[in-house]
Amino acid sequence: MPLYRRPGSPFWWVRIGRKTRKSTGTTDKRDAKEFEDVLQKRLWRREKLGDRSSVSWNEATERYLNDSTRARKRDREIIAWLEPRIGIHPVSAVADPDALEELRKDGLADGWSHTTVDRMMRTVRAVLRKCWKAWRYLEAPPQVPMYSKDDDGEEPHWLTREEVDRLLAELPTHLKLAAEFAVLTLLRMRSQSYLTWSRIDLIGQRAWIPRGQMKAGKTFGVPLSSRAVKILREVRKLSPRGDRVFQYEGRPIDNFNTEAFRKAAARAGLMPLRWHDLRHTGASWAVQNGVTLPELMALGDWKSYRSVLRYAHFAPSHAVGSAERVAQREHTGKRGAHRKRAKRA
């Protein structure tokens, strides 16, 4: 595994086998030699001892991206940022609590907010979970720290109807229509922003989101209420040209968390507020209006029942009925069965 120089590159390179060539990322030969020694030792442990945890972070992320049916543009940006920091390290080392905390500190040192750091850590968590659950590179599930408490199963941030009315009154027309549509359809921001007219059937009151734009990686059919259809017709009048549904001054909107949205939320007295909170709002209203959790799971394309359990407490009337049945003294069916068994005896 000799070190060598490649024309046009300032770094030392290392050969791995017959075909693979890898940059050490350094111009210092001593550091490059250390890189080579660590890499050689890790490969030896994996091939000779069967140590799957010695698979590098770079190898794991490459497999993660190749296995995905989605573009994962944001994940790729984060993985590129992580590469010089943890790229050559084995996934077992990356999953170490101290290493994960150092990544958070690196993000803050780069001027990131807690929200952005959490977005980076979610990518790290997704890769490490694959390493544990799908590929068996790790023996235990990773415990990835987050600044946001929403990941710990606490109640999601949602708005009352009066608060939504205040927000809509402050938003410019194009964002007002988009915000109400978000509440009605429960769509995630990216799925909504990339929605095209070619995937909408206003007569049949439905829309389709391609799998590349869905978090679960599957094509999703969106049922549209009468109000949602009316909003889409208003949007079409506002932006009659182009295939993308939500536009501003003829340009597609890729991100609804704009300065205009934040200022409107501040004027309405609702900060801090994210566009994603509109999805939580629609889900909370749905359960309060009698939509069951399995129905909500299908409407919002949540991939696990655990995700919708956060909204269970919004349906107290269902719990009251169950509580009455628990307190019921008559158990006709089971009592009859018990008597029959007693007679046979």
N, C-alpha and C positions, 0 to 999 in steps of 0.2 A: 504494500500500500504506500508507494513512494510519493513524496511531495514533488510538485513540479510547477513551473510557470506556464501560463497560457497566454498566447499573443493577444494583446488588446486588453488584458485584465491586470490590475495592479496587485491582485491577491494571489496567495499560494493556493494550489489545487491539490486534491488527493484522488488517487485511483481506487475504486472499489470494485474488485472483480475485473472482468474483461471489458464491460461496456460502460459502467457507471463512472461518471466524473462529478466531483463535488467541490465547490469553492469553500475554503476555510473562512472566508470573510475577513481575513487579516493580511497585512503586508509584512508583519513581523514573523520571521521564520521560527522563532522559539515558540510563539503562541500557536503557529500553524502546526508545529510538531506535537504540542499538547492536544490540540484538536484531533490530530491523527491518532494519538494514543488512546484517547477517550473513545473515539469512534471504533477503533479496532477492538478494544476491550468489550464494548457493548455488543458488537456483532458476534464476538466469540461466545459471550454468555447466551445470546439468543440461539445460535446455531448448535453449540456444543452442549449447553445445559438446558436448553428449552425454556429459557427465561423470557416469557412473552412480555413481561412488564418493561423489558429493555428496549422495546420498539420506540423509536424516536417520535417526538411530537410532530415533526414534519411528515413522517410516514403516516401517522394517524390522521392528520388533517387532509393529506392527499386522498386517503381512502374515504374519509368523511365526505369530501366534496365530490368525489367520483361516484359514490353511492347515492347521492342526492339527485332527485329529479327536478329540483328547483335551481334557479340561477345562483341564489345565495350571494348576491353582489355585496351586501353589507358584511356578511361573514368572511368573504374573501379579503375585503379591506382590512378587517380586524386581524385575520390570520397573517396577512402580510406585515402588519405592525408587530405582531407577536414573534415572527420568524427570527429576527436577530436576537431576541431576548431568550427564547426557550426552544428554538427550532431543533437543535441537536440533542437536547436533553430527553431522556426516556420519559414516557408518560407517567411512570411511577413517581419520578421526581417532580414533575409538573403538578401532580395531584397532592403533593405535600402541602399541609396548611400554611407553612411559612412561605413556600414558593408562591402560593396563590395570593397571600397577603402582599408580597412584594410586587406582584402584577398590578394590584389595585393602587399601590403607592406610585408605580411608574405611570399609570394613567393619570392620577392626580397631578403628578409632577409635570406632565405634558399639558396641563391646563384643562383637563376634562372635568365635567361636572359629575356628581354622583350618579346621575341618570346614565350618562355616557359610559362611565366605568362599569355600571351594572350591565349595560348592553354588551360590553366586551366580555364580562364574566359569564354571561349567558352563552356566548359562543364557546368559551372554554368549557363550561359545564356540559354543553351538548356533545362536544367531542369526547370528553372524559366519560360521559355516560355510555356512549357507544363503545368506548374501550372496555368498559366494565360489563355492560349487559349483552352487547351483540358480539364483540370480538374476543372477550375473555382476556384482554391484556391486563386488566386490573382485577384483583380479588375482592374488592369492596367498593361500594358506590361512593363516588367523590362527594365531599362536603364543601361546596363552593360558597364562600361568603358573599352576601349582597347587602348594599346599603338600603335598598327598598324593602319594606316589610311585606309588600304585595306578594312576593315569592314565598312567604311563609304561611300563606293560606288565610291572611287577615282579610277583612271585608274590603272589597274593591271600592274605589272612589266613584260614586255615582251622583247624579243630580236629580232634584225633585222637578216636577213639571213647572213649578213657578220659576225655578232657577234656569231651566232650559229656555223658558219664555224670555227671561232677562238677557240671556246670552244671545238668542236669536235677534232680539231687538237691537243689539249693539253691533252685530256682524254685517259686513257688506253683503250685498245680494248673493254673489257667487258662493261665498262661504256659508251664508245662512241656509241656502238650499242644500249644500253638501253636508252641513252639520245635521240637519233634520233627517236627511237620507241615511246618515250613519246610524242615528238612533233607531230608525225604523227597520233597517236591514241587518244590524249587528255586524256589518262588514268591518274587517280590519282596515287600517288606513291604506296600506299598499294595495290591497285587493280593490278598494274603492277608487283609488287614484288612477289605477291602470285599467279601469273598466272601459270597455269600448261599445259603441252603438251596435256593432256587428254581433255582439253577444247578448243583446237585449231583445226580448219579445214583449212589446207593450200590450199587444192584444191578449196574449196568453198569460201576461203578468208574471214573467219570470226572466231570469238572467243567468248566465253561466260564467264562472270564473275558471280560467285554465289552471291546471295543477301547478304550473310554475309560479303562479302568483298567490298560492294558498300555503299557509303555514304547514298544514298536514300533508302537502304534496300530492293532493288528489283533486281532480276536477270537481267543482262544487256548483250545484244548482241553487239559485237564490229565489225564493218565492217573493213576489212583490205585492204589497198591499195596494189598495186603491189610492191611498195618499202618496205612496212611493211612486206610483205611475204618474200621478199628477205632478209631482216634483220633477220627474224626468222630462216631462213635456215642457215645463217652465225652463229647465236647464237647456233644452234644445233650442228654445226661442232665444235664450241669452247667448248661446254659442252655436250658431247653426252650421258652422263648418268644422271639418275634421272628424276623425273617428273616435277620439278620446272624449268621454262624456264630460268630465269636469275640467274646465279651462278657465283661464283668466286672460283677457285681452288677446285671445287667439292662441295662447300657449297652454299646453297641458300642465296641470298641477301635479307635481310629484310628491309634494309634502304639504299637508294641511296645517302642520304646526308652525304657521308663519307668524311674523311679527304682528300682522293684522289680527290674527286669531288671539294671540296672547294679550294684546292691548284691549280687545273687545272683552275678553274674560276678566281682565283687571277692572275695566269700567263697570262690569256687571257684579264685581265683588266676589268673583269665583276662583281667583288664583290661590294656590297653584292648580292648573288644569291642563291636562293633555288631551289630544284628540282621541286617544284610545279610551279615555273615560266616557266618551259618548257610547262606545260599545258596551261598557259596563252599565251605563244608564239604561240602554234599551233592554239588556238582559234582566236588570232589576225590575223594570216596569213589566216585562213579560211575565215574570214569575208572580208578581203582585196581582196581575190580571188573570191568573189561573193557568198559565202555561206550565206544564209539568217539566221536571228536570230532563227526562229523556227527550221530550219535544224541543226543549231549549238547546240541548246538545246537538240535535240535528239542524235546528235553525241557524245556530251560530258557528257550526262546523268545529265544535270542540272535539278533540280526539280522545279525551278520556272523561269518564263520568266524574272523576275526582275534580276536574276543572270547574264543573257546573255546581258542585256541592257548595261552593262559596255563596251561591244565591239561594240556598235552601231556606234560610231563615226569613226570606221575604214572603213566604207562603204560610203564615200562622194558621189560616183557616183549615188547611189540610191536616195540620198537626192536632188541632182541636178535635176533629172527627176521630183521629186515631186514638187520642187520649180517652175519648168517650168509650171507644170499643174496648180499651184496656180495662176500664172501670166497670164494664158491663158484667152483671152477675150471671146472666143466662148464657150457657154454652151448649145450646141445643144439640148441635151435631155431635160433638165429642161426648156429651152426657149419654145420648142415645146409644152410641157405639159402646160405651162403657157398660151400660145395662145389658146389652145383648151378650157381651162377653161374660158377664156375671151369671146370666141365665144358663149359658152353655156349661159353665162350671158346675 
